[in-house]
Amino acid sequence: MPTDHAPTLARGSGLPASLNPALIERLTARVTATADAERVTTNAPYTGAPLADLPVSTPADVETAFQRARDAQAAWAATSMRERQRIMLRFHDLLLDRQNEVLDLMQAESGKTRRDAFLEVTDIAITARYYARSAAKLLAPKRRRGAIPLLTHTTELRHPKGVVAVVSPWNYPLSMAAGDAIPALMAGNAVVQKPDTQTALTALWALDLMREAGLPTGVWQMVVGRGSSIGGALMDNADYLMFTGSTASGRQIARDAGQRLIGASLELGGKNAMLVLDDADIDRAAEGAIAACFPSTGQLCVSIERMYVAEAIRDEFVAAFVARTRKLQIGAAYDFSRVVGSLTNPAQLETVTAHVEDAVAKGATVLAGGKARPDLGPLFYEPTILTDVTPDMTLYDHETFGPVVSIYPYRDLDDAIARANATPYGLNASVWTRDGAKGRAVAARLHAGTVNVNDAFAAAWGSVDAPMGGMGDSGLGRRHGADGILKYTEPQTVAHQRIQGFTPPAGVSHRAWAALLTGMLKILKGVGAR
């Protein structure tokens, strides 16, 4: 169960004592790599101190991982759905019981707050339970209407793809690692995963826990390394590829997958918009804006970076939002006391700083934040609100991926919707209003894969029975719901024709047969048959 107090810190390291050498050695041993592999050291964002020494996989190691996965996949696919369900529900229970271990890991690797790390635990518990309980129905053989009523028996079957490659990012190391592996495994696939090196321990912990829950050896393999080094080997061996990351990388993966004629699901970037309508509850919307913009220090694909506020309530809303933002507790703590944590890597700090400095130099006004906080740690940056942002500023239409949001007033709702849609991205959006029907109507006009009414992103994300994904430059494919597991399968149609097919029986001319079939088709249409 989660604790309300900080864990014991190891002397001199500033890291939780739970992250001891024995744990790290056990986790890193799950990386597919040779004994004499090159090593890479990761650092804790809170302090910059060394965190873990990880073995680096080579393309040959990736080949080995795929071979082991293929050797294990056939037996796993033959495992009963009841047994897969048992393992997944056992994983669910272990995750909740042992969550403090992974909360420490996620904070140490990513620099996020414990509040944000805990949301990843809840996300994966929900996902594991959903697919454990839903996979059998979603994957079961389904009767389909046959070509000729009563004479054609048609069934749709679902077969696993084989070995799925999952490339997961650093910003949500548990949600993106385990969340994409779970449905692939429940569908009968094996998985070879490349987590981002910075947060590989969290992904390895999930693998370790799944093995403890009963997943057979070899079914889920883990490799570590740069995409530029082992990405080609992943693509060359995969039967399907699930990728979460930048739009630029996603385009290359889509091209390579197309060349190989394999499927790919891609969750990419976003420049997500929030619309505050003139009838919105000011206090509720201001609280919602905090939840929309600053979780995981803004390093969240579905977080809000653009805000369109009705002029009639602009001043009141902005005052409420700014006041709340300035009071946010920022800092490093392995407990639930902080609201905003650290950025994860120096490159992200450079991007956030550059975007804000460029905007200010070109005339933007800083209403809150606007600067780094090296007094708190090497990668901290204040939650930042900007106004007077214009199209010549980099952050106007480029994803910042940090705790920065720009506010734009509007008079006409149609214009606000058009401006919100004026982006190549289409991942997430948020609408705030007292009128639920109006909010849903506005949501339906927004070009985004998920839209939340009176919520930031959690309502849509947490609705795991519904698909989640992006439009336009925000990606291809969906996770969650039926789409989230069916994409990992190959559909097969088995049609059994009985007694009579489409060719005329003996003694009947083609002319007469054509006339008979024409009459039958008209009758079927007349009785409302599909």
Backbone torsions as a table, in degrees:
resi	resn	phi	psi	omega
1	MET	NA	153.8	179.5
2	PRO	-69.3	146.9	177.1
3	THR	-104.1	151.4	-179.4
4	ASP	-94.5	1.5	179.9
5	HIS	-121.6	159.7	-177.6
6	ALA	-68.0	141.3	176.0
7	PRO	-70.3	161.8	176.0
8	THR	-64.4	133.9	179.4
9	LEU	-96.7	139.5	177.1
10	ALA	-66.4	138.0	-175.9
11	ARG	-60.4	125.4	173.2
12	GLY	87.3	-18.5	-175.3
13	SER	-99.6	-22.9	-174.7
14	GLY	72.7	9.6	-179.8
15	LEU	-105.1	152.0	177.0
16	PRO	-58.0	142.1	-179.4
17	ALA	-62.3	-22.0	179.2
18	SER	-63.5	-25.5	179.9
19	LEU	-85.8	62.7	-176.2
20	ASN	-85.5	164.3	-179.2
21	PRO	-56.6	-34.5	-178.9
22	ALA	-65.0	-42.1	178.9
23	LEU	-64.7	-47.9	-177.3
24	ILE	-64.0	-38.2	178.2
25	GLU	-65.4	-40.1	179.2
26	ARG	-64.4	-40.0	-178.7
27	LEU	-71.8	-45.9	-177.7
28	THR	-66.0	-23.6	177.7
29	ALA	-67.1	-15.9	179.1
30	ARG	-84.0	-5.6	175.7
31	VAL	-74.7	132.8	175.0
32	THR	-77.3	105.0	-179.2
33	ALA	-162.0	157.2	-179.9
34	THR	-74.2	161.2	-177.3
35	ALA	-61.6	-31.9	-178.1
36	ASP	-101.3	27.8	-176.5
37	ALA	-63.1	150.9	170.5
38	GLU	-58.9	148.9	-178.7
39	ARG	-115.8	151.5	176.0
40	VAL	-133.5	138.2	-178.0
41	THR	-101.3	131.5	173.9
42	THR	-100.6	157.0	-178.3
43	ASN	-123.1	148.8	180.0
44	ALA	-78.7	122.9	-177.8
45	PRO	-59.1	-33.8	-178.6
46	TYR	-57.6	-39.3	-172.1
47	THR	-125.0	-20.2	-173.3
48	GLY	84.8	0.6	-178.4
49	ALA	-73.3	149.5	176.9
50	PRO	-57.3	140.9	-176.3
51	LEU	-115.7	-54.8	-175.7
52	ALA	-146.5	152.3	176.8
53	ASP	-112.7	106.5	-171.3
54	LEU	-105.4	141.0	172.4
55	PRO	-73.1	144.2	-179.0
56	VAL	-103.0	127.1	180.0
57	SER	-80.4	146.3	175.2
58	THR	-102.2	169.0	173.4
59	PRO	-54.7	-35.4	177.2
60	ALA	-65.5	-37.0	177.0
61	ASP	-64.9	-37.2	177.1
62	VAL	-62.7	-42.9	176.2
63	GLU	-57.8	-43.1	179.2
64	THR	-62.4	-43.3	180.0
65	ALA	-60.8	-42.5	179.3
66	PHE	-66.5	-37.9	179.5
67	GLN	-64.9	-43.4	177.6
68	ARG	-62.5	-41.1	-180.0
69	ALA	-64.1	-42.1	180.0
70	ARG	-66.5	-36.9	178.5
71	ASP	-63.0	-34.0	-176.9
72	ALA	-88.9	-22.1	-169.6
73	GLN	-66.8	-39.7	-176.9
74	ALA	-60.6	-44.2	179.1
75	ALA	-67.6	-37.2	178.9
76	TRP	-65.7	-41.4	179.0
77	ALA	-64.1	-29.7	179.3
78	ALA	-82.5	-9.4	178.2
79	THR	-67.4	139.2	-177.0
80	SER	-63.7	151.7	177.1
81	MET	-62.3	-32.9	178.2
82	ARG	-61.6	-40.3	179.6
83	GLU	-70.0	-41.6	176.1
84	ARG	-59.7	-42.0	178.8
85	GLN	-61.2	-43.8	-179.5
86	ARG	-59.0	-44.7	-179.8
87	ILE	-63.6	-43.8	-177.1
88	MET	-68.1	-38.4	178.2
89	LEU	-71.4	-31.1	173.7
90	ARG	-66.1	-41.6	174.8
91	PHE	-58.7	-43.8	177.4
92	HIS	-54.5	-48.2	-177.3
93	ASP	-67.9	-43.0	179.1
94	LEU	-61.8	-40.5	180.0
95	LEU	-59.3	-47.2	-178.7
96	LEU	-68.7	-37.8	-178.7
97	ASP	-71.3	-32.4	-174.0
98	ARG	-110.7	22.5	-172.2
99	GLN	-61.0	-30.4	-178.4
100	ASN	-61.0	-32.2	177.0
101	GLU	-60.5	-48.4	-176.4
102	VAL	-78.6	-25.9	173.7
103	LEU	-63.1	-44.2	176.2
104	ASP	-60.2	-44.9	-178.8
105	LEU	-62.1	-48.6	-177.7
106	MET	-61.3	-43.2	178.8
107	GLN	-63.9	-44.1	-178.3
108	ALA	-63.6	-38.6	-176.0
109	GLU	-83.2	-36.7	-172.4
110	SER	-105.5	-21.3	-177.7
111	GLY	81.6	6.7	-179.3
112	LYS	-78.3	167.7	178.7
113	THR	-76.5	164.3	178.1
114	ARG	-67.8	-31.8	176.7
115	ARG	-59.2	-46.2	-179.0
116	ASP	-70.1	-36.5	177.9
117	ALA	-65.3	-38.3	-180.0
118	PHE	-63.6	-33.6	177.8
119	LEU	-62.8	-30.0	176.0
120	GLU	-69.0	-37.1	176.7
121	VAL	-62.9	-46.7	179.6
122	THR	-63.3	-39.4	179.8
123	ASP	-58.9	-47.5	-176.6
124	ILE	-73.0	-33.5	174.9
125	ALA	-62.4	-44.4	179.1
126	ILE	-63.4	-44.6	-178.6
127	THR	-64.0	-44.1	-180.0
128	ALA	-62.4	-44.7	179.8
129	ARG	-64.9	-42.7	-177.7
130	TYR	-60.3	-51.6	-176.8
131	TYR	-73.5	-29.6	175.0
132	ALA	-62.2	-39.5	-175.8
133	ARG	-89.7	-17.7	-174.0
134	SER	-107.8	-21.9	-171.8
135	ALA	-59.1	-41.2	-176.7
136	ALA	-59.0	-44.4	-180.0
137	LYS	-70.2	-42.6	-177.5
138	LEU	-65.7	-32.3	-175.9
139	LEU	-98.8	-4.3	-176.4
140	ALA	-64.9	148.4	174.2
141	PRO	-55.9	139.2	-176.6
142	LYS	-124.9	130.0	175.1
143	ARG	-70.6	134.9	176.3
144	ARG	-121.0	156.5	178.6
145	ARG	-62.7	132.8	-178.8
146	GLY	-83.7	167.6	-178.7
147	ALA	-62.0	-42.7	179.0
148	ILE	-119.4	117.2	-179.0
149	PRO	-50.5	134.4	178.0
150	LEU	74.6	-23.1	-176.1
151	LEU	-101.9	-19.8	-179.8
152	THR	-112.6	116.9	177.1
153	HIS	-98.3	109.8	-173.6
154	THR	-118.1	132.7	-178.4
155	THR	-130.9	138.1	173.4
156	GLU	-100.7	123.5	177.1
157	LEU	-109.4	157.3	177.2
158	ARG	-124.6	121.8	178.9
159	HIS	-113.2	143.3	176.5
160	PRO	-62.4	150.0	178.3
161	LYS	-63.4	-38.4	-176.4
162	GLY	134.3	-100.0	176.2
163	VAL	-118.6	120.3	-178.7
164	VAL	-98.3	132.5	172.4
165	ALA	-93.7	130.8	177.5
166	VAL	-120.4	122.3	176.0
167	VAL	-110.8	111.9	-172.4
168	SER	-114.1	149.8	-172.8
169	PRO	-91.7	179.5	-176.1
170	TRP	-89.1	-18.6	-168.9
171	ASN	-76.1	-33.8	174.9
172	TYR	-128.4	79.0	-166.3
173	PRO	-69.1	-26.4	176.8
174	LEU	-91.0	-48.0	-178.2
175	SER	-58.5	-45.8	-175.4
176	MET	-79.4	-26.9	179.5
177	ALA	-79.1	-61.9	-177.4
178	ALA	-72.8	-34.6	-175.2
179	GLY	-62.4	-32.8	178.6
180	ASP	-89.1	-24.2	178.2
181	ALA	-75.8	-34.9	-173.9
182	ILE	-57.2	-54.6	-179.8
183	PRO	-66.3	-33.3	177.3
184	ALA	-61.8	-42.2	178.6
185	LEU	-68.6	-43.3	-179.6
186	MET	-63.4	-26.2	178.1
187	ALA	-80.4	-2.0	177.6
188	GLY	96.4	9.0	177.9
189	ASN	-86.8	161.1	161.8
190	ALA	-95.2	161.6	-176.6
191	VAL	-131.4	133.7	166.3
192	VAL	-116.2	120.2	-171.7
193	GLN	-118.2	140.1	170.6
194	LYS	-117.0	97.3	174.2
195	PRO	-77.2	159.6	172.8
196	ASP	-60.7	139.4	-175.6
197	THR	-58.6	-38.6	-177.2
198	GLN	-58.4	-34.9	-176.5
199	THR	-118.8	28.8	-176.9
200	ALA	-65.4	-31.6	-178.1
201	LEU	-61.0	-38.6	179.7
202	THR	-63.7	-45.0	177.9
203	ALA	-62.9	-41.2	179.3
204	LEU	-65.8	-34.4	176.1
205	TRP	-63.3	-42.2	178.0
206	ALA	-62.1	-42.6	176.7
207	LEU	-61.8	-44.9	179.8
208	ASP	-59.5	-41.9	-179.1
209	LEU	-69.1	-37.8	178.5
210	MET	-65.5	-37.4	176.3
211	ARG	-64.7	-40.7	177.6
212	GLU	-63.1	-32.9	180.0
213	ALA	-72.9	-14.5	176.1
214	GLY	123.4	2.3	178.9
215	LEU	-64.0	129.9	-177.6
216	PRO	-62.8	151.5	177.4
217	THR	-58.3	136.6	175.1
218	GLY	94.6	-19.6	-174.8
219	VAL	-70.6	-33.2	178.4
220	TRP	-124.7	113.4	-178.8
221	GLN	-110.2	151.5	-179.2
222	MET	-129.1	132.1	175.0
223	VAL	-124.8	154.2	-177.6
224	VAL	-130.5	134.5	177.7
225	GLY	161.9	170.7	178.3
226	ARG	-71.4	146.5	176.1
227	GLY	-60.2	-34.3	179.8
228	SER	-65.7	-21.4	-179.1
229	SER	-95.0	-46.9	-172.9
230	ILE	-116.7	-0.5	179.3
231	GLY	-60.8	-38.9	179.2
232	GLY	-63.2	-39.6	179.0
233	ALA	-67.7	-36.2	175.7
234	LEU	-61.9	-48.6	-179.0
235	MET	-63.7	-41.1	-175.8
236	ASP	-66.5	-24.7	-174.4
237	ASN	-107.4	-15.6	-173.7
238	ALA	-75.7	149.6	170.9
239	ASP	-94.7	-13.9	177.0
240	TYR	-164.6	149.9	-178.1
241	LEU	-131.9	128.4	175.5
242	MET	-110.1	121.7	-174.8
243	PHE	-130.3	135.8	171.0
244	THR	-125.2	122.7	-178.2
245	GLY	171.8	-149.4	-174.2
246	SER	-75.8	155.3	177.8
247	THR	-64.5	-38.4	179.7
248	ALA	-60.7	-45.8	178.4
249	SER	-67.1	-37.5	179.4
250	GLY	-61.0	-39.3	178.4
251	ARG	-62.3	-42.5	-179.7
252	GLN	-65.6	-40.6	179.4
253	ILE	-64.7	-40.3	178.3
254	ALA	-62.2	-40.8	177.8
255	ARG	-63.4	-46.2	-178.2
256	ASP	-66.5	-39.8	178.4
257	ALA	-65.2	-39.6	177.1
258	GLY	-62.4	-38.4	178.6
259	GLN	-62.8	-37.3	-179.9
260	ARG	-86.9	-8.6	-177.5
261	LEU	60.7	42.4	171.3
262	ILE	-116.3	161.6	179.7
263	GLY	-83.0	157.6	176.1
264	ALA	-148.0	142.7	173.8
265	SER	-118.5	130.1	-170.1
266	LEU	-131.3	116.8	168.8
267	GLU	-104.2	118.1	-169.0
268	LEU	-117.2	-148.8	-172.1
269	GLY	-77.5	177.3	178.2
270	GLY	-157.1	155.4	171.1
271	LYS	-133.3	70.4	-163.2
272	ASN	-75.3	143.0	-174.8
273	ALA	-111.1	146.8	172.8
274	MET	-121.8	130.3	178.0
275	LEU	-109.4	122.3	176.4
276	VAL	-106.0	107.2	-176.0
277	LEU	-77.8	165.6	-172.0
278	ASP	-70.0	-11.9	178.3
279	ASP	-105.2	12.8	-176.6
280	ALA	-67.0	149.0	170.5
281	ASP	-72.4	112.5	-171.6
282	ILE	-58.4	-50.4	-176.4
283	ASP	-64.9	-42.4	-179.8
284	ARG	-65.8	-40.4	179.7
285	ALA	-67.2	-37.7	179.0
286	ALA	-65.8	-41.5	175.2
287	GLU	-64.4	-39.9	178.5
288	GLY	-63.6	-34.4	178.6
289	ALA	-65.2	-37.2	176.0
290	ILE	-60.4	-47.5	-179.9
291	ALA	-68.1	-23.4	-177.5
292	ALA	-82.5	-32.3	-168.7
293	CYS	-103.1	-29.0	-165.7
294	PHE	-117.8	1.6	174.6
295	PRO	-59.6	144.6	-178.3
296	SER	49.2	35.8	178.6
297	THR	55.2	37.0	178.2
298	GLY	75.2	2.8	-178.5
299	GLN	-90.0	66.5	-173.2
300	LEU	-145.6	125.0	-175.6
301	CYS	-57.4	-31.2	-176.0
302	VAL	-98.8	6.6	179.8
303	SER	-72.2	161.8	-175.5
304	ILE	-91.8	129.3	175.9
305	GLU	-118.1	-13.1	177.9
306	ARG	-127.8	137.8	-178.1
307	MET	-133.3	122.8	179.2
308	TYR	-109.6	117.9	-172.1
309	VAL	-120.0	130.9	178.7
310	ALA	-58.7	134.3	-177.1
311	GLU	-58.3	-32.8	-176.9
312	ALA	-60.6	-27.9	-179.2
313	ILE	-120.5	7.7	-172.5
314	ARG	-55.5	-53.6	-174.1
315	ASP	-61.0	-43.9	-178.5
316	GLU	-66.4	-43.7	179.8
317	PHE	-64.5	-48.0	-177.9
318	VAL	-60.1	-42.6	179.2
319	ALA	-60.2	-43.3	-179.8
320	ALA	-67.1	-42.1	-179.5
321	PHE	-66.7	-45.5	-179.4
322	VAL	-63.1	-43.4	-179.1
323	ALA	-61.0	-42.7	179.4
324	ARG	-67.3	-40.1	-178.7
325	THR	-63.7	-42.2	-178.9
326	ARG	-65.9	-21.1	-178.5
327	LYS	-92.5	-4.3	-176.7
328	LEU	-61.8	137.1	178.7
329	GLN	-83.6	117.3	-178.5
330	ILE	-110.0	141.8	174.7
331	GLY	151.9	-179.1	-178.1
332	ALA	-101.4	119.4	177.0
333	ALA	-158.0	133.0	178.8
334	TYR	-90.1	49.1	173.9
335	ASP	-147.8	-170.2	-174.9
336	PHE	-93.7	17.0	-173.6
337	SER	-80.2	-25.6	-175.2
338	ARG	-95.9	147.9	178.8
339	VAL	-99.5	-36.4	-178.4
340	VAL	-124.6	130.1	-180.0
341	GLY	-103.9	-147.9	-175.4
342	SER	-98.1	156.7	162.7
343	LEU	-67.5	165.6	-170.9
344	THR	-95.0	-33.5	-176.8
345	ASN	-143.7	158.2	-177.9
346	PRO	-58.5	-34.3	-179.8
347	ALA	-61.7	-38.2	179.9
348	GLN	-70.0	-37.3	175.2
349	LEU	-62.0	-40.7	178.8
350	GLU	-62.9	-42.2	-179.8
351	THR	-64.5	-48.1	-179.6
352	VAL	-60.6	-46.8	-179.8
353	THR	-61.4	-44.6	-179.0
354	ALA	-63.9	-41.9	-179.6
355	HIS	-63.5	-44.8	-178.7
356	VAL	-69.2	-44.3	-179.8
357	GLU	-63.2	-39.4	177.1
358	ASP	-62.5	-43.7	-179.5
359	ALA	-64.6	-44.9	-179.6
360	VAL	-64.5	-41.5	179.5
361	ALA	-62.0	-27.1	-178.2
362	LYS	-99.7	10.4	171.1
363	GLY	113.0	1.7	178.0
364	ALA	-69.5	151.1	179.3
365	THR	-106.9	130.8	177.9
366	VAL	-90.1	119.1	178.4
367	LEU	-95.1	-24.4	177.2
368	ALA	-158.0	147.1	176.8
369	GLY	69.9	-138.4	176.2
370	GLY	98.7	9.5	-179.8
371	LYS	-152.8	158.2	175.7
372	ALA	-74.1	159.8	-180.0
373	ARG	-127.1	72.0	179.9
374	PRO	-63.6	-17.3	176.8
375	ASP	-67.1	-21.9	179.5
376	LEU	-93.8	-25.4	-177.0
377	GLY	162.3	168.8	-171.5
378	PRO	-68.3	-20.1	-171.9
379	LEU	-126.4	22.2	179.9
380	PHE	-85.4	142.4	176.4
381	TYR	-141.9	136.3	-175.8
382	GLU	-67.9	143.4	170.7
383	PRO	-57.3	128.5	-167.1
384	THR	-125.0	132.8	175.6
385	ILE	-119.4	129.0	-179.4
386	LEU	-121.8	151.7	169.7
387	THR	-135.5	176.9	-176.8
388	ASP	59.3	34.1	178.6
389	VAL	-84.8	133.5	-175.8
390	THR	-121.4	163.0	-174.4
391	PRO	-61.2	-19.0	-179.7
392	ASP	-80.3	-3.5	-179.9
393	MET	-92.0	139.4	-174.6
394	THR	-56.3	-42.6	-174.3
395	LEU	-76.9	-4.1	179.2
396	TYR	-59.5	-45.1	-178.3
397	ASP	-131.4	4.9	175.5
398	HIS	-102.8	141.4	179.4
399	GLU	-67.1	127.0	177.9
400	THR	-87.2	-40.8	-179.2
401	PHE	60.4	52.3	179.0
402	GLY	-160.7	-176.6	-174.4
403	PRO	-81.1	60.2	-175.0
404	VAL	-134.5	130.8	177.0
405	VAL	-136.5	144.4	177.9
406	SER	-110.8	138.1	-179.3
407	ILE	-108.8	132.1	179.0
408	TYR	-126.3	125.4	176.5
409	PRO	-78.6	156.3	174.7
410	TYR	-145.4	154.1	175.3
411	ARG	-105.4	-39.1	-174.4
412	ASP	-107.6	125.1	-176.4
413	LEU	-63.8	-39.0	178.4
414	ASP	-59.3	-39.2	178.6
415	ASP	-66.6	-40.3	179.6
416	ALA	-62.8	-41.2	178.3
417	ILE	-64.1	-43.0	179.2
418	ALA	-62.0	-40.3	179.3
419	ARG	-70.0	-37.6	177.0
420	ALA	-63.2	-34.6	-179.3
421	ASN	-84.2	-6.3	-175.5
422	ALA	-82.0	63.3	-179.5
423	THR	-153.4	146.8	175.7
424	PRO	-70.9	-15.6	-179.2
425	TYR	-82.9	166.6	177.3
426	GLY	-168.0	59.9	-174.8
427	LEU	-96.5	-59.4	-173.9
428	ASN	-143.1	156.1	175.3
429	ALA	-151.8	165.7	-176.9
430	SER	-141.4	139.0	-179.9
431	VAL	-129.4	133.6	-178.9
432	TRP	-121.6	124.5	-177.0
433	THR	-164.2	155.7	174.1
434	ARG	-80.8	-14.7	-176.0
435	ASP	-102.2	101.5	-175.6
436	GLY	-60.6	-41.9	-179.7
437	ALA	-63.3	-41.0	177.9
438	LYS	-64.4	-41.8	179.6
439	GLY	-61.5	-42.4	179.4
440	ARG	-67.6	-34.5	178.1
441	ALA	-66.7	-41.7	176.1
442	VAL	-64.4	-42.8	-179.5
443	ALA	-56.7	-40.4	-177.6
444	ALA	-66.7	-17.0	-179.6
445	ARG	-94.4	-4.7	-178.0
446	LEU	-90.6	138.7	-177.3
447	HIS	-86.7	80.6	-179.0
448	ALA	-154.1	145.9	-178.4
449	GLY	-67.6	-31.7	174.0
450	THR	-131.9	139.0	175.2
451	VAL	-133.6	133.1	-177.2
452	ASN	-112.8	132.1	176.0
453	VAL	-102.6	121.3	-177.3
454	ASN	59.2	35.3	172.6
455	ASP	-157.1	160.2	-175.9
456	ALA	-82.3	-61.5	-179.8
457	PHE	-156.1	-19.8	-172.8
458	ALA	-65.7	-32.7	-178.3
459	ALA	-61.2	-47.6	180.0
460	ALA	-73.1	-44.2	-179.4
461	TRP	-61.4	-43.0	-177.3
462	GLY	-74.7	-12.2	177.6
463	SER	-82.4	73.6	-168.8
464	VAL	-70.3	-7.6	175.1
465	ASP	-82.4	-6.7	-179.8
466	ALA	-112.6	150.1	-178.1
467	PRO	-69.9	148.5	177.5
468	MET	-132.1	129.5	178.1
469	GLY	173.6	-175.7	-172.1
470	GLY	-113.4	159.3	171.2
471	MET	-104.9	162.1	175.5
472	GLY	58.5	-134.2	-177.6
473	ASP	-73.2	1.2	178.4
474	SER	-89.2	-0.3	169.4
475	GLY	132.0	-174.9	-179.8
476	LEU	-132.0	146.6	176.1
477	GLY	81.0	175.2	-177.0
478	ARG	-138.6	150.2	166.0
479	ARG	-109.8	166.9	-178.7
480	HIS	75.0	161.0	177.5
481	GLY	62.6	-164.1	179.1
482	ALA	-61.5	-40.9	180.0
483	ASP	-58.0	-35.1	-174.6
484	GLY	-68.3	-19.7	176.6
485	ILE	-110.5	-34.1	-178.6
486	LEU	-66.0	-27.1	179.2
487	LYS	-64.0	-21.8	179.4
488	TYR	-89.4	14.1	-178.5
489	THR	-127.5	159.7	172.1
490	GLU	-104.6	119.9	176.6
491	PRO	-76.9	141.5	178.1
492	GLN	-132.8	131.7	176.5
493	THR	-101.8	125.3	175.2
494	VAL	-114.3	114.2	-178.5
495	ALA	-115.7	120.6	-179.2
496	HIS	-106.6	112.1	-179.3
497	GLN	-91.6	127.8	-177.3
498	ARG	-115.5	141.7	173.1
499	ILE	66.6	-66.8	-172.0
500	GLN	-138.3	135.9	177.4
501	GLY	-106.4	-147.2	-176.5
502	PHE	-89.8	-8.6	177.5
503	THR	-89.8	147.2	-176.2
504	PRO	-67.1	143.8	176.3
505	PRO	-69.2	166.0	-178.7
506	ALA	-57.1	136.7	177.7
507	GLY	87.2	-4.1	179.6
508	VAL	-110.6	127.0	-178.8
509	SER	-72.3	157.8	177.5
510	HIS	-61.8	-36.4	179.1
511	ARG	-62.5	-48.2	-179.6
512	ALA	-65.3	-39.2	179.8
513	TRP	-64.3	-41.6	178.1
514	ALA	-62.2	-40.7	178.7
515	ALA	-64.5	-39.9	179.6
516	LEU	-64.7	-46.5	179.6
517	LEU	-64.1	-38.1	177.6
518	THR	-59.9	-43.8	178.2
519	GLY	-63.0	-41.9	178.8
520	MET	-62.1	-41.9	-179.9
521	LEU	-63.0	-39.0	178.6
522	LYS	-67.3	-39.3	177.7
523	ILE	-63.6	-44.7	179.9
524	LEU	-60.1	-41.8	177.9
525	LYS	-64.9	-40.7	-177.8
526	GLY	-65.6	-33.3	-179.5
527	VAL	-88.8	4.5	175.6
528	GLY	85.5	14.1	179.5
529	ALA	-67.1	148.3	178.1
530	ARG	-92.6	NA	NA
